[in-house]
Amino acid sequence: MPEIKVVTEVAGRVCALPVETGSSIGNGDEIAFVEAMKMEIPVTSTAAGKIKSILVKIDDVIAEGQAVAIVET
């Protein structure tokens, strides 16, 4: 199965993870929320599939372009 890394477009603190490993997701579904500049910015999937792994946890400080999850398509 092909794998896609879901990356964040902003740096900040992970404040929510609405999905779990093994969850089925659709293209555009929210994988995580990153708090940046007092706003919660969603990190969305770029493909439909199943969450293979979540690479961050709540309260992690992450950088722009960092992978937050891997999706099997």
N, CA, C and O atoms as CSV, one atom per row, in Angstrom:
chain,resi,resn,atom,element,x,y,z
A,1,MET,N,N,0.834,-1.184,0.000
A,1,MET,CA,C,0.000,0.000,0.000
A,1,MET,C,C,0.881,1.251,0.000
A,1,MET,O,O,1.832,1.334,0.777
A,2,PRO,N,N,0.580,2.209,-0.849
A,2,PRO,CA,C,1.339,3.467,-0.830
A,2,PRO,C,C,1.073,4.243,0.462
A,2,PRO,O,O,-0.014,4.172,1.034
A,3,GLU,N,N,2.072,4.972,0.898
A,3,GLU,CA,C,1.949,5.775,2.109
A,3,GLU,C,C,2.167,7.245,1.783
A,3,GLU,O,O,2.994,7.594,0.940
A,4,ILE,N,N,1.416,8.092,2.462
A,4,ILE,CA,C,1.532,9.543,2.282
A,4,ILE,C,C,1.776,10.156,3.652
A,4,ILE,O,O,1.083,9.829,4.616
A,5,LYS,N,N,2.762,11.047,3.740
A,5,LYS,CA,C,3.010,11.783,4.977
A,5,LYS,C,C,2.144,13.039,4.961
A,5,LYS,O,O,2.127,13.785,3.982
A,6,VAL,N,N,1.437,13.257,6.044
A,6,VAL,CA,C,0.631,14.464,6.203
A,6,VAL,C,C,1.484,15.458,6.981
A,6,VAL,O,O,1.921,15.169,8.095
A,7,VAL,N,N,1.719,16.626,6.394
A,7,VAL,CA,C,2.585,17.630,7.026
A,7,VAL,C,C,1.799,18.886,7.385
A,7,VAL,O,O,0.768,19.190,6.785
A,8,THR,N,N,2.310,19.602,8.375
A,8,THR,CA,C,1.684,20.852,8.793
A,8,THR,C,C,2.258,22.019,7.992
A,8,THR,O,O,3.425,22.014,7.599
A,9,GLU,N,N,1.417,23.007,7.763
A,9,GLU,CA,C,1.857,24.200,7.032
A,9,GLU,C,C,2.273,25.319,7.978
A,9,GLU,O,O,2.762,26.360,7.539
A,10,VAL,N,N,2.076,25.101,9.295
A,10,VAL,CA,C,2.426,26.130,10.278
A,10,VAL,C,C,3.212,25.508,11.424
A,10,VAL,O,O,3.096,24.315,11.704
A,11,ALA,N,N,4.007,26.333,12.073
A,11,ALA,CA,C,4.696,25.918,13.291
A,11,ALA,C,C,3.805,26.268,14.473
A,11,ALA,O,O,3.057,27.245,14.433
A,12,GLY,N,N,3.890,25.467,15.518
A,12,GLY,CA,C,3.086,25.746,16.707
A,12,GLY,C,C,3.044,24.551,17.626
A,12,GLY,O,O,3.914,23.681,17.580
A,13,ARG,N,N,2.013,24.518,18.470
A,13,ARG,CA,C,1.834,23.451,19.463
A,13,ARG,C,C,0.632,22.607,19.079
A,13,ARG,O,O,-0.433,23.137,18.766
A,14,VAL,N,N,0.806,21.294,19.104
A,14,VAL,CA,C,-0.305,20.389,18.800
A,14,VAL,C,C,-1.311,20.489,19.946
A,14,VAL,O,O,-0.973,20.215,21.098
A,15,CYS,N,N,-2.544,20.882,19.630
A,15,CYS,CA,C,-3.542,21.059,20.694
A,15,CYS,C,C,-4.674,20.041,20.618
A,15,CYS,O,O,-5.434,19.909,21.577
A,16,ALA,N,N,-4.809,19.311,19.500
A,16,ALA,CA,C,-5.849,18.280,19.399
A,16,ALA,C,C,-5.476,17.268,18.327
A,16,ALA,O,O,-4.879,17.602,17.304
A,17,LEU,N,N,-5.849,16.011,18.597
A,17,LEU,CA,C,-5.653,14.916,17.641
A,17,LEU,C,C,-6.987,14.167,17.537
A,17,LEU,O,O,-7.227,13.234,18.304
A,18,PRO,N,N,-7.860,14.564,16.599
A,18,PRO,CA,C,-9.198,13.987,16.527
A,18,PRO,C,C,-9.271,12.580,15.926
A,18,PRO,O,O,-10.356,12.000,15.878
A,19,VAL,N,N,-8.165,12.024,15.472
A,19,VAL,CA,C,-8.170,10.670,14.893
A,19,VAL,C,C,-7.197,9.781,15.657
A,19,VAL,O,O,-6.330,10.266,16.383
A,20,GLU,N,N,-7.355,8.475,15.480
A,20,GLU,CA,C,-6.470,7.505,16.113
A,20,GLU,C,C,-5.846,6.619,15.051
A,20,GLU,O,O,-6.343,6.537,13.928
A,21,THR,N,N,-4.766,5.964,15.407
A,21,THR,CA,C,-4.149,4.990,14.508
A,21,THR,C,C,-5.201,3.943,14.139
A,21,THR,O,O,-5.918,3.436,15.001
A,22,GLY,N,N,-5.282,3.628,12.842
A,22,GLY,CA,C,-6.254,2.659,12.357
A,22,GLY,C,C,-7.553,3.266,11.869
A,22,GLY,O,O,-8.367,2.577,11.253
A,23,SER,N,N,-7.762,4.561,12.137
A,23,SER,CA,C,-8.990,5.230,11.695
A,23,SER,C,C,-9.014,5.379,10.180
A,23,SER,O,O,-7.984,5.638,9.558
A,24,SER,N,N,-10.186,5.216,9.594
A,24,SER,CA,C,-10.370,5.503,8.170
A,24,SER,C,C,-10.656,6.994,8.022
A,24,SER,O,O,-11.423,7.573,8.792
A,25,ILE,N,N,-10.030,7.601,7.024
A,25,ILE,CA,C,-10.214,9.040,6.797
A,25,ILE,C,C,-10.454,9.305,5.327
A,25,ILE,O,O,-10.132,8.481,4.471
A,26,GLY,N,N,-11.022,10.464,5.046
A,26,GLY,CA,C,-11.234,10.903,3.670
A,26,GLY,C,C,-10.289,12.035,3.320
A,26,GLY,O,O,-9.660,12.624,4.199
A,27,ASN,N,N,-10.192,12.337,2.042
A,27,ASN,CA,C,-9.379,13.453,1.581
A,27,ASN,C,C,-9.930,14.735,2.195
A,27,ASN,O,O,-11.118,15.025,2.053
A,28,GLY,N,N,-9.091,15.497,2.870
A,28,GLY,CA,C,-9.505,16.748,3.487
A,28,GLY,C,C,-9.934,16.622,4.935
A,28,GLY,O,O,-10.230,17.631,5.575
A,29,ASP,N,N,-9.974,15.396,5.474
A,29,ASP,CA,C,-10.331,15.214,6.883
A,29,ASP,C,C,-9.238,15.769,7.786
A,29,ASP,O,O,-8.057,15.753,7.437
A,30,GLU,N,N,-9.648,16.260,8.952
A,30,GLU,CA,C,-8.705,16.842,9.902
A,30,GLU,C,C,-7.990,15.744,10.681
A,30,GLU,O,O,-8.615,14.845,11.244
A,31,ILE,N,N,-6.662,15.843,10.698
A,31,ILE,CA,C,-5.805,14.864,11.383
A,31,ILE,C,C,-5.359,15.423,12.739
A,31,ILE,O,O,-5.282,14.694,13.728
A,32,ALA,N,N,-5.069,16.719,12.769
A,32,ALA,CA,C,-4.576,17.363,13.984
A,32,ALA,C,C,-4.932,18.845,13.938
A,32,ALA,O,O,-5.291,19.383,12.891
A,33,PHE,N,N,-4.825,19.492,15.100
A,33,PHE,CA,C,-4.968,20.944,15.178
A,33,PHE,C,C,-3.718,21.500,15.823
A,33,PHE,O,O,-3.239,20.989,16.836
A,34,VAL,N,N,-3.191,22.568,15.212
A,34,VAL,CA,C,-1.977,23.210,15.707
A,34,VAL,C,C,-2.343,24.617,16.176
A,34,VAL,O,O,-2.956,25.393,15.442
A,35,GLU,N,N,-1.956,24.927,17.410
A,35,GLU,CA,C,-2.193,26.264,17.936
A,35,GLU,C,C,-1.031,27.162,17.536
A,35,GLU,O,O,0.124,26.908,17.878
A,36,ALA,N,N,-1.363,28.208,16.810
A,36,ALA,CA,C,-0.360,29.178,16.362
A,36,ALA,C,C,-1.004,30.561,16.389
A,36,ALA,O,O,-2.095,30.743,15.848
A,37,MET,N,N,-0.358,31.515,16.998
A,37,MET,CA,C,-0.856,32.888,17.095
A,37,MET,C,C,-2.283,32.929,17.656
A,37,MET,O,O,-3.136,33.657,17.147
A,38,LYS,N,N,-2.534,32.143,18.706
A,38,LYS,CA,C,-3.819,32.083,19.412
A,38,LYS,C,C,-4.963,31.570,18.532
A,38,LYS,O,O,-6.133,31.816,18.825
A,39,MET,N,N,-4.623,30.862,17.459
A,39,MET,CA,C,-5.631,30.255,16.587
A,39,MET,C,C,-5.367,28.758,16.510
A,39,MET,O,O,-4.223,28.315,16.617
A,40,GLU,N,N,-6.432,27.980,16.324
A,40,GLU,CA,C,-6.285,26.542,16.120
A,40,GLU,C,C,-6.408,26.267,14.620
A,40,GLU,O,O,-7.475,26.444,14.031
A,41,ILE,N,N,-5.310,25.836,14.016
A,41,ILE,CA,C,-5.249,25.628,12.574
A,41,ILE,C,C,-5.285,24.126,12.288
A,41,ILE,O,O,-4.464,23.374,12.814
A,42,PRO,N,N,-6.245,23.683,11.448
A,42,PRO,CA,C,-6.329,22.249,11.171
A,42,PRO,C,C,-5.228,21.778,10.223
A,42,PRO,O,O,-4.817,22.497,9.312
A,43,VAL,N,N,-4.763,20.551,10.461
A,43,VAL,CA,C,-3.866,19.858,9.538
A,43,VAL,C,C,-4.738,18.784,8.893
A,43,VAL,O,O,-5.251,17.901,9.579
A,44,THR,N,N,-4.905,18.861,7.563
A,44,THR,CA,C,-5.830,17.962,6.881
A,44,THR,C,C,-5.104,16.940,6.021
A,44,THR,O,O,-3.987,17.168,5.555
A,45,SER,N,N,-5.761,15.824,5.826
A,45,SER,CA,C,-5.204,14.754,4.998
A,45,SER,C,C,-5.265,15.152,3.528
A,45,SER,O,O,-6.202,15.823,3.095
A,46,THR,N,N,-4.272,14.736,2.778
A,46,THR,CA,C,-4.238,15.013,1.342
A,46,THR,C,C,-4.711,13.816,0.526
A,46,THR,O,O,-4.682,13.844,-0.705
A,47,ALA,N,N,-5.152,12.755,1.223
A,47,ALA,CA,C,-5.633,11.555,0.532
A,47,ALA,C,C,-6.555,10.775,1.459
A,47,ALA,O,O,-6.476,10.903,2.681
A,48,ALA,N,N,-7.425,9.969,0.872
A,48,ALA,CA,C,-8.281,9.076,1.650
A,48,ALA,C,C,-7.493,7.806,1.968
A,48,ALA,O,O,-6.620,7.402,1.200
A,49,GLY,N,N,-7.803,7.189,3.087
A,49,GLY,CA,C,-7.138,5.947,3.453
A,49,GLY,C,C,-7.306,5.646,4.920
A,49,GLY,O,O,-8.337,5.952,5.519
A,50,LYS,N,N,-6.276,5.040,5.500
A,50,LYS,CA,C,-6.289,4.638,6.908
A,50,LYS,C,C,-5.051,5.215,7.583
A,50,LYS,O,O,-3.963,5.208,7.007
A,51,ILE,N,N,-5.220,5.716,8.809
A,51,ILE,CA,C,-4.090,6.246,9.564
A,51,ILE,C,C,-3.175,5.093,9.962
A,51,ILE,O,O,-3.570,4.221,10.736
A,52,LYS,N,N,-1.959,5.090,9.437
A,52,LYS,CA,C,-0.978,4.055,9.789
A,52,LYS,C,C,-0.300,4.405,11.103
A,52,LYS,O,O,-0.128,3.551,11.972
A,53,SER,N,N,0.089,5.684,11.241
A,53,SER,CA,C,0.710,6.110,12.497
A,53,SER,C,C,0.562,7.611,12.669
A,53,SER,O,O,0.495,8.367,11.700
A,54,ILE,N,N,0.511,8.018,13.926
A,54,ILE,CA,C,0.499,9.435,14.284
A,54,ILE,C,C,1.872,9.727,14.877
A,54,ILE,O,O,2.303,9.068,15.823
A,55,LEU,N,N,2.551,10.716,14.314
A,55,LEU,CA,C,3.946,10.980,14.645
A,55,LEU,C,C,4.144,12.044,15.721
A,55,LEU,O,O,5.278,12.318,16.115
A,56,VAL,N,N,3.054,12.645,16.202
A,56,VAL,CA,C,3.135,13.691,17.225
A,56,VAL,C,C,2.160,13.356,18.347
A,56,VAL,O,O,1.314,12.472,18.208
A,57,LYS,N,N,2.290,14.073,19.457
A,57,LYS,CA,C,1.327,13.933,20.542
A,57,LYS,C,C,0.906,15.324,21.005
A,57,LYS,O,O,1.550,16.321,20.677
A,58,ILE,N,N,-0.166,15.377,21.761
A,58,ILE,CA,C,-0.664,16.664,22.240
A,58,ILE,C,C,0.414,17.362,23.061
A,58,ILE,O,O,1.117,16.737,23.856
A,59,ASP,N,N,0.527,18.663,22.852
A,59,ASP,CA,C,1.496,19.570,23.481
A,59,ASP,C,C,2.878,19.532,22.839
A,59,ASP,O,O,3.761,20.273,23.272
A,60,ASP,N,N,3.102,18.689,21.812
A,60,ASP,CA,C,4.369,18.744,21.071
A,60,ASP,C,C,4.465,20.077,20.340
A,60,ASP,O,O,3.474,20.566,19.797
A,61,VAL,N,N,5.648,20.660,20.328
A,61,VAL,CA,C,5.905,21.857,19.529
A,61,VAL,C,C,6.485,21.366,18.206
A,61,VAL,O,O,7.492,20.658,18.181
A,62,ILE,N,N,5.836,21.750,17.110
A,62,ILE,CA,C,6.243,21.246,15.799
A,62,ILE,C,C,6.615,22.392,14.871
A,62,ILE,O,O,6.207,23.537,15.071
A,63,ALA,N,N,7.398,22.058,13.855
A,63,ALA,CA,C,7.883,23.038,12.891
A,63,ALA,C,C,7.046,22.992,11.615
A,63,ALA,O,O,6.401,21.986,11.320
A,64,GLU,N,N,7.064,24.070,10.878
A,64,GLU,CA,C,6.420,24.113,9.568
A,64,GLU,C,C,7.021,23.030,8.680
A,64,GLU,O,O,8.241,22.894,8.598
A,65,GLY,N,N,6.159,22.259,8.013
A,65,GLY,CA,C,6.626,21.202,7.126
A,65,GLY,C,C,6.891,19.883,7.808
A,65,GLY,O,O,7.291,18.922,7.149
A,66,GLN,N,N,6.678,19.805,9.124
A,66,GLN,CA,C,6.914,18.562,9.857
A,66,GLN,C,C,5.761,17.589,9.615
A,66,GLN,O,O,4.597,17.989,9.584
A,67,ALA,N,N,6.096,16.308,9.443
A,67,ALA,CA,C,5.080,15.266,9.274
A,67,ALA,C,C,4.384,15.021,10.600
A,67,ALA,O,O,5.035,14.919,11.640
A,68,VAL,N,N,3.042,14.926,10.565
A,68,VAL,CA,C,2.279,14.665,11.777
A,68,VAL,C,C,1.655,13.268,11.755
A,68,VAL,O,O,1.341,12.713,12.808
A,69,ALA,N,N,1.477,12.701,10.564
A,69,ALA,CA,C,0.876,11.367,10.459
A,69,ALA,C,C,1.252,10.736,9.134
A,69,ALA,O,O,1.672,11.411,8.194
A,70,ILE,N,N,1.086,9.394,9.085
A,70,ILE,CA,C,1.288,8.649,7.844
A,70,ILE,C,C,-0.035,7.972,7.513
A,70,ILE,O,O,-0.646,7.317,8.357
A,71,VAL,N,N,-0.467,8.147,6.255
A,71,VAL,CA,C,-1.734,7.579,5.778
A,71,VAL,C,C,-1.440,6.528,4.734
A,71,VAL,O,O,-0.691,6.779,3.789
A,72,GLU,N,N,-2.029,5.340,4.894
A,72,GLU,CA,C,-1.982,4.297,3.850
A,72,GLU,C,C,-3.146,4.531,2.922
A,72,GLU,O,O,-4.288,4.636,3.368
A,73,THR,N,N,-2.869,4.616,1.623
A,73,THR,CA,C,-3.945,4.858,0.663
A,73,THR,C,C,-4.390,3.577,0.006
A,73,THR,O,O,-5.291,3.594,-0.833
